[in-house]
């Protein structure tokens, strides 16, 4: 019962990250293994230092990293995810960036993560919210359904007053004056 409770709580945290309206940015300074690697893969964006390493080592002790597999296999190419899961070997931050597990590698993660957060925060919050929700929902749909769904999302987004202001500001070559 304790193990079941632990994994249910972990699943709840991971699901909550993707359902939040704001993008969540991981800062990785050291080792991210098992659930730590899962957390990085679950976050919307990730910055790592060049000293960061990533691993799903469960197989090394006879426990396949099944729950980390969910986020990992949705973030990096299938064969590379399977290799990480079946070998339990570490990959470097540079390799994680090549695979798409992290957005970039920096000397220090915090300044780059804060700059990225500030850049995202400077955008229209309602657009980021609808975009994040749409990003995750469409990724599980067929191509045809994804286009139909995202077309509806675009129409809804176009009807926001602040979106109208953003478009007008672009056409007028000025900064938007959003009410957000």
FINU-230512 format. One record per residue (C-alpha): residue in one letter; x, y, z. Coordinates in Angstrom, 1 decimal. Layout:
N
<site><aa>A</aa><c1>X</c1><c2>Y</c2><c3>Z</c3></site>
...
//
This chain:
180
<site><aa>X</aa><c1>0.0</c1><c2>0.0</c2><c3>0.0</c3></site>
<site><aa>X</aa><c1>2.9</c1><c2>2.4</c2><c3>0.8</c3></site>
<site><aa>X</aa><c1>4.5</c1><c2>1.9</c2><c3>-2.6</c3></site>
<site><aa>X</aa><c1>1.2</c1><c2>2.3</c2><c3>-4.4</c3></site>
<site><aa>X</aa><c1>0.6</c1><c2>5.6</c2><c3>-2.5</c3></site>
<site><aa>X</aa><c1>4.1</c1><c2>6.8</c2><c3>-3.3</c3></site>
<site><aa>X</aa><c1>3.7</c1><c2>6.3</c2><c3>-7.0</c3></site>
<site><aa>X</aa><c1>0.2</c1><c2>7.7</c2><c3>-7.1</c3></site>
<site><aa>X</aa><c1>1.5</c1><c2>10.9</c2><c3>-5.4</c3></site>
<site><aa>X</aa><c1>4.4</c1><c2>11.1</c2><c3>-7.8</c3></site>
<site><aa>X</aa><c1>2.0</c1><c2>10.7</c2><c3>-10.7</c3></site>
<site><aa>X</aa><c1>-0.3</c1><c2>13.4</c2><c3>-9.3</c3></site>
<site><aa>X</aa><c1>2.7</c1><c2>15.8</c2><c3>-9.1</c3></site>
<site><aa>X</aa><c1>3.8</c1><c2>15.1</c2><c3>-12.7</c3></site>
<site><aa>X</aa><c1>0.2</c1><c2>15.5</c2><c3>-14.0</c3></site>
<site><aa>X</aa><c1>-0.2</c1><c2>18.7</c2><c3>-12.2</c3></site>
<site><aa>X</aa><c1>2.9</c1><c2>20.2</c2><c3>-13.8</c3></site>
<site><aa>X</aa><c1>1.5</c1><c2>19.7</c2><c3>-17.2</c3></site>
<site><aa>X</aa><c1>-2.0</c1><c2>20.9</c2><c3>-16.3</c3></site>
<site><aa>X</aa><c1>-0.8</c1><c2>24.2</c2><c3>-14.7</c3></site>
<site><aa>X</aa><c1>-1.5</c1><c2>27.2</c2><c3>-16.9</c3></site>
<site><aa>X</aa><c1>2.1</c1><c2>28.5</c2><c3>-16.4</c3></site>
<site><aa>X</aa><c1>5.1</c1><c2>26.9</c2><c3>-18.0</c3></site>
<site><aa>X</aa><c1>7.3</c1><c2>25.1</c2><c3>-15.5</c3></site>
<site><aa>X</aa><c1>11.1</c1><c2>25.4</c2><c3>-15.9</c3></site>
<site><aa>X</aa><c1>13.5</c1><c2>22.8</c2><c3>-14.5</c3></site>
<site><aa>X</aa><c1>17.0</c1><c2>23.9</c2><c3>-13.4</c3></site>
<site><aa>X</aa><c1>19.3</c1><c2>21.0</c2><c3>-13.3</c3></site>
<site><aa>X</aa><c1>22.6</c1><c2>21.5</c2><c3>-11.4</c3></site>
<site><aa>X</aa><c1>23.7</c1><c2>17.9</c2><c3>-10.7</c3></site>
<site><aa>X</aa><c1>22.4</c1><c2>14.4</c2><c3>-11.0</c3></site>
<site><aa>X</aa><c1>18.8</c1><c2>13.7</c2><c3>-12.1</c3></site>
<site><aa>X</aa><c1>18.0</c1><c2>10.0</c2><c3>-11.8</c3></site>
<site><aa>X</aa><c1>14.8</c1><c2>8.0</c2><c3>-11.9</c3></site>
<site><aa>X</aa><c1>12.0</c1><c2>10.3</c2><c3>-10.7</c3></site>
<site><aa>X</aa><c1>14.4</c1><c2>13.3</c2><c3>-10.9</c3></site>
<site><aa>X</aa><c1>14.9</c1><c2>12.5</c2><c3>-14.6</c3></site>
<site><aa>X</aa><c1>11.2</c1><c2>12.1</c2><c3>-14.9</c3></site>
<site><aa>X</aa><c1>10.6</c1><c2>15.5</c2><c3>-13.3</c3></site>
<site><aa>X</aa><c1>13.0</c1><c2>17.1</c2><c3>-15.8</c3></site>
<site><aa>X</aa><c1>11.2</c1><c2>15.4</c2><c3>-18.7</c3></site>
<site><aa>X</aa><c1>7.8</c1><c2>16.4</c2><c3>-17.3</c3></site>
<site><aa>X</aa><c1>8.7</c1><c2>20.1</c2><c3>-17.0</c3></site>
<site><aa>X</aa><c1>7.8</c1><c2>22.3</c2><c3>-19.9</c3></site>
<site><aa>X</aa><c1>11.3</c1><c2>23.7</c2><c3>-20.3</c3></site>
<site><aa>X</aa><c1>14.6</c1><c2>22.8</c2><c3>-18.8</c3></site>
<site><aa>X</aa><c1>18.0</c1><c2>24.4</c2><c3>-18.4</c3></site>
<site><aa>X</aa><c1>21.0</c1><c2>22.3</c2><c3>-17.2</c3></site>
<site><aa>X</aa><c1>24.6</c1><c2>23.1</c2><c3>-16.2</c3></site>
<site><aa>X</aa><c1>27.4</c1><c2>21.4</c2><c3>-18.0</c3></site>
<site><aa>X</aa><c1>27.9</c1><c2>19.3</c2><c3>-14.8</c3></site>
<site><aa>X</aa><c1>24.4</c1><c2>17.8</c2><c3>-14.9</c3></site>
<site><aa>X</aa><c1>23.9</c1><c2>14.2</c2><c3>-15.7</c3></site>
<site><aa>X</aa><c1>20.7</c1><c2>12.2</c2><c3>-16.3</c3></site>
<site><aa>X</aa><c1>19.9</c1><c2>8.5</c2><c3>-15.8</c3></site>
<site><aa>X</aa><c1>17.0</c1><c2>6.0</c2><c3>-15.4</c3></site>
<site><aa>X</aa><c1>19.0</c1><c2>3.5</c2><c3>-13.3</c3></site>
<site><aa>X</aa><c1>16.2</c1><c2>1.3</c2><c3>-12.0</c3></site>
<site><aa>X</aa><c1>17.2</c1><c2>-1.6</c2><c3>-14.3</c3></site>
<site><aa>X</aa><c1>20.6</c1><c2>-1.7</c2><c3>-12.5</c3></site>
<site><aa>X</aa><c1>18.8</c1><c2>-2.9</c2><c3>-9.3</c3></site>
<site><aa>X</aa><c1>16.1</c1><c2>-5.0</c2><c3>-10.9</c3></site>
<site><aa>X</aa><c1>13.4</c1><c2>-2.3</c2><c3>-11.0</c3></site>
<site><aa>X</aa><c1>12.5</c1><c2>-1.0</c2><c3>-14.4</c3></site>
<site><aa>X</aa><c1>11.9</c1><c2>2.8</c2><c3>-14.4</c3></site>
<site><aa>X</aa><c1>8.3</c1><c2>2.5</c2><c3>-15.7</c3></site>
<site><aa>X</aa><c1>6.9</c1><c2>5.7</c2><c3>-14.4</c3></site>
<site><aa>X</aa><c1>9.9</c1><c2>7.8</c2><c3>-15.5</c3></site>
<site><aa>X</aa><c1>9.5</c1><c2>6.1</c2><c3>-18.9</c3></site>
<site><aa>X</aa><c1>6.2</c1><c2>7.9</c2><c3>-19.5</c3></site>
<site><aa>X</aa><c1>7.7</c1><c2>11.4</c2><c3>-19.5</c3></site>
<site><aa>X</aa><c1>11.0</c1><c2>10.3</c2><c3>-21.0</c3></site>
<site><aa>X</aa><c1>9.4</c1><c2>8.5</c2><c3>-24.0</c3></site>
<site><aa>X</aa><c1>7.3</c1><c2>11.6</c2><c3>-24.7</c3></site>
<site><aa>X</aa><c1>10.3</c1><c2>13.9</c2><c3>-24.7</c3></site>
<site><aa>X</aa><c1>13.2</c1><c2>12.2</c2><c3>-26.5</c3></site>
<site><aa>X</aa><c1>13.4</c1><c2>9.8</c2><c3>-29.5</c3></site>
<site><aa>X</aa><c1>12.0</c1><c2>6.4</c2><c3>-28.8</c3></site>
<site><aa>X</aa><c1>15.2</c1><c2>4.4</c2><c3>-29.3</c3></site>
<site><aa>X</aa><c1>17.3</c1><c2>6.7</c2><c3>-27.1</c3></site>
<site><aa>X</aa><c1>14.6</c1><c2>6.6</c2><c3>-24.3</c3></site>
<site><aa>X</aa><c1>14.6</c1><c2>2.8</c2><c3>-24.5</c3></site>
<site><aa>X</aa><c1>18.4</c1><c2>2.7</c2><c3>-24.4</c3></site>
<site><aa>X</aa><c1>18.4</c1><c2>4.9</c2><c3>-21.3</c3></site>
<site><aa>X</aa><c1>15.8</c1><c2>2.7</c2><c3>-19.7</c3></site>
<site><aa>X</aa><c1>17.4</c1><c2>-0.6</c2><c3>-20.5</c3></site>
<site><aa>X</aa><c1>21.0</c1><c2>0.2</c2><c3>-19.8</c3></site>
<site><aa>X</aa><c1>20.8</c1><c2>2.4</c2><c3>-16.7</c3></site>
<site><aa>X</aa><c1>23.7</c1><c2>4.5</c2><c3>-18.0</c3></site>
<site><aa>X</aa><c1>24.2</c1><c2>8.2</c2><c3>-17.3</c3></site>
<site><aa>X</aa><c1>24.1</c1><c2>10.7</c2><c3>-20.2</c3></site>
<site><aa>X</aa><c1>25.7</c1><c2>14.1</c2><c3>-20.1</c3></site>
<site><aa>X</aa><c1>24.0</c1><c2>17.5</c2><c3>-20.1</c3></site>
<site><aa>X</aa><c1>25.2</c1><c2>18.0</c2><c3>-23.7</c3></site>
<site><aa>X</aa><c1>23.7</c1><c2>14.6</c2><c3>-24.8</c3></site>
<site><aa>X</aa><c1>20.5</c1><c2>15.5</c2><c3>-22.9</c3></site>
<site><aa>X</aa><c1>20.3</c1><c2>18.7</c2><c3>-25.0</c3></site>
<site><aa>X</aa><c1>21.0</c1><c2>16.9</c2><c3>-28.2</c3></site>
<site><aa>X</aa><c1>18.1</c1><c2>14.5</c2><c3>-27.4</c3></site>
<site><aa>X</aa><c1>15.7</c1><c2>17.3</c2><c3>-26.4</c3></site>
<site><aa>X</aa><c1>15.5</c1><c2>16.4</c2><c3>-22.7</c3></site>
<site><aa>X</aa><c1>16.8</c1><c2>19.9</c2><c3>-21.8</c3></site>
<site><aa>X</aa><c1>16.5</c1><c2>23.1</c2><c3>-23.8</c3></site>
<site><aa>X</aa><c1>20.0</c1><c2>24.2</c2><c3>-23.3</c3></site>
<site><aa>X</aa><c1>23.2</c1><c2>23.8</c2><c3>-21.3</c3></site>
<site><aa>X</aa><c1>24.6</c1><c2>26.8</c2><c3>-19.5</c3></site>
<site><aa>X</aa><c1>27.5</c1><c2>27.5</c2><c3>-17.2</c3></site>
<site><aa>X</aa><c1>24.9</c1><c2>28.3</c2><c3>-14.5</c3></site>
<site><aa>X</aa><c1>21.3</c1><c2>27.2</c2><c3>-14.8</c3></site>
<site><aa>X</aa><c1>19.6</c1><c2>29.8</c2><c3>-12.7</c3></site>
<site><aa>X</aa><c1>20.4</c1><c2>32.9</c2><c3>-14.7</c3></site>
<site><aa>X</aa><c1>19.4</c1><c2>31.3</c2><c3>-18.0</c3></site>
<site><aa>X</aa><c1>16.3</c1><c2>29.8</c2><c3>-16.4</c3></site>
<site><aa>X</aa><c1>15.3</c1><c2>33.2</c2><c3>-14.9</c3></site>
<site><aa>X</aa><c1>15.9</c1><c2>34.9</c2><c3>-18.3</c3></site>
<site><aa>X</aa><c1>13.7</c1><c2>32.3</c2><c3>-20.0</c3></site>
<site><aa>X</aa><c1>11.0</c1><c2>32.7</c2><c3>-17.3</c3></site>
<site><aa>X</aa><c1>11.1</c1><c2>36.5</c2><c3>-17.6</c3></site>
<site><aa>X</aa><c1>10.8</c1><c2>36.2</c2><c3>-21.4</c3></site>
<site><aa>X</aa><c1>7.8</c1><c2>33.8</c2><c3>-21.2</c3></site>
<site><aa>X</aa><c1>6.2</c1><c2>36.0</c2><c3>-18.4</c3></site>
<site><aa>X</aa><c1>6.4</c1><c2>39.0</c2><c3>-20.7</c3></site>
<site><aa>X</aa><c1>4.0</c1><c2>37.3</c2><c3>-23.2</c3></site>
<site><aa>X</aa><c1>0.2</c1><c2>37.5</c2><c3>-22.9</c3></site>
<site><aa>X</aa><c1>-0.6</c1><c2>35.1</c2><c3>-20.1</c3></site>
<site><aa>X</aa><c1>-3.9</c1><c2>33.9</c2><c3>-21.5</c3></site>
<site><aa>X</aa><c1>-2.1</c1><c2>33.1</c2><c3>-24.8</c3></site>
<site><aa>X</aa><c1>0.6</c1><c2>31.1</c2><c3>-23.0</c3></site>
<site><aa>X</aa><c1>-2.1</c1><c2>29.3</c2><c3>-21.0</c3></site>
<site><aa>X</aa><c1>-4.2</c1><c2>28.3</c2><c3>-24.0</c3></site>
<site><aa>X</aa><c1>-1.1</c1><c2>27.4</c2><c3>-25.9</c3></site>
<site><aa>X</aa><c1>0.3</c1><c2>25.1</c2><c3>-23.2</c3></site>
<site><aa>X</aa><c1>-3.0</c1><c2>23.3</c2><c3>-22.8</c3></site>
<site><aa>X</aa><c1>-3.3</c1><c2>22.9</c2><c3>-26.6</c3></site>
<site><aa>X</aa><c1>0.3</c1><c2>21.8</c2><c3>-26.9</c3></site>
<site><aa>X</aa><c1>-0.3</c1><c2>18.8</c2><c3>-24.6</c3></site>
<site><aa>X</aa><c1>-3.8</c1><c2>17.9</c2><c3>-25.8</c3></site>
<site><aa>X</aa><c1>-3.0</c1><c2>17.9</c2><c3>-29.5</c3></site>
<site><aa>X</aa><c1>0.2</c1><c2>15.8</c2><c3>-29.1</c3></site>
<site><aa>X</aa><c1>-2.0</c1><c2>12.8</c2><c3>-28.2</c3></site>
<site><aa>X</aa><c1>-4.3</c1><c2>13.2</c2><c3>-31.2</c3></site>
<site><aa>X</aa><c1>-4.2</c1><c2>12.0</c2><c3>-34.8</c3></site>
<site><aa>X</aa><c1>-2.9</c1><c2>14.6</c2><c3>-37.3</c3></site>
<site><aa>X</aa><c1>-6.4</c1><c2>15.4</c2><c3>-38.6</c3></site>
<site><aa>X</aa><c1>-7.9</c1><c2>15.7</c2><c3>-35.1</c3></site>
<site><aa>X</aa><c1>-5.0</c1><c2>17.8</c2><c3>-33.9</c3></site>
<site><aa>X</aa><c1>-5.5</c1><c2>20.3</c2><c3>-36.7</c3></site>
<site><aa>X</aa><c1>-9.2</c1><c2>20.5</c2><c3>-36.1</c3></site>
<site><aa>X</aa><c1>-8.7</c1><c2>21.0</c2><c3>-32.4</c3></site>
<site><aa>X</aa><c1>-5.9</c1><c2>23.6</c2><c3>-32.8</c3></site>
<site><aa>X</aa><c1>-8.0</c1><c2>25.5</c2><c3>-35.3</c3></site>
<site><aa>X</aa><c1>-10.7</c1><c2>25.8</c2><c3>-32.7</c3></site>
<site><aa>X</aa><c1>-8.1</c1><c2>26.9</c2><c3>-30.2</c3></site>
<site><aa>X</aa><c1>-6.8</c1><c2>29.6</c2><c3>-32.6</c3></site>
<site><aa>X</aa><c1>-10.4</c1><c2>30.9</c2><c3>-33.1</c3></site>
<site><aa>X</aa><c1>-11.0</c1><c2>31.1</c2><c3>-29.4</c3></site>
<site><aa>X</aa><c1>-7.6</c1><c2>32.8</c2><c3>-28.9</c3></site>
<site><aa>X</aa><c1>-8.4</c1><c2>35.3</c2><c3>-31.6</c3></site>
<site><aa>X</aa><c1>-11.5</c1><c2>36.4</c2><c3>-29.7</c3></site>
<site><aa>X</aa><c1>-9.6</c1><c2>37.6</c2><c3>-26.6</c3></site>
<site><aa>X</aa><c1>-9.5</c1><c2>41.4</c2><c3>-26.2</c3></site>
<site><aa>X</aa><c1>-5.8</c1><c2>41.3</c2><c3>-25.4</c3></site>
<site><aa>X</aa><c1>-5.1</c1><c2>39.3</c2><c3>-28.6</c3></site>
<site><aa>X</aa><c1>-6.8</c1><c2>42.0</c2><c3>-30.6</c3></site>
<site><aa>X</aa><c1>-4.6</c1><c2>44.5</c2><c3>-28.9</c3></site>
<site><aa>X</aa><c1>-1.5</c1><c2>42.5</c2><c3>-29.6</c3></site>
<site><aa>X</aa><c1>-2.3</c1><c2>42.2</c2><c3>-33.3</c3></site>
<site><aa>X</aa><c1>-3.2</c1><c2>46.0</c2><c3>-33.5</c3></site>
<site><aa>X</aa><c1>0.1</c1><c2>46.8</c2><c3>-31.7</c3></site>
<site><aa>X</aa><c1>2.1</c1><c2>44.7</c2><c3>-34.2</c3></site>
<site><aa>X</aa><c1>0.4</c1><c2>46.4</c2><c3>-37.2</c3></site>
<site><aa>X</aa><c1>1.0</c1><c2>49.8</c2><c3>-35.6</c3></site>
<site><aa>X</aa><c1>4.6</c1><c2>48.9</c2><c3>-34.8</c3></site>
<site><aa>X</aa><c1>4.2</c1><c2>49.6</c2><c3>-31.0</c3></site>
<site><aa>X</aa><c1>4.3</c1><c2>47.6</c2><c3>-27.8</c3></site>
<site><aa>X</aa><c1>1.0</c1><c2>46.0</c2><c3>-26.8</c3></site>
<site><aa>X</aa><c1>-0.9</c1><c2>47.5</c2><c3>-23.9</c3></site>
<site><aa>X</aa><c1>-2.4</c1><c2>44.3</c2><c3>-22.4</c3></site>
<site><aa>X</aa><c1>-4.9</c1><c2>44.3</c2><c3>-19.6</c3></site>
<site><aa>X</aa><c1>-3.5</c1><c2>41.1</c2><c3>-18.1</c3></site>
//
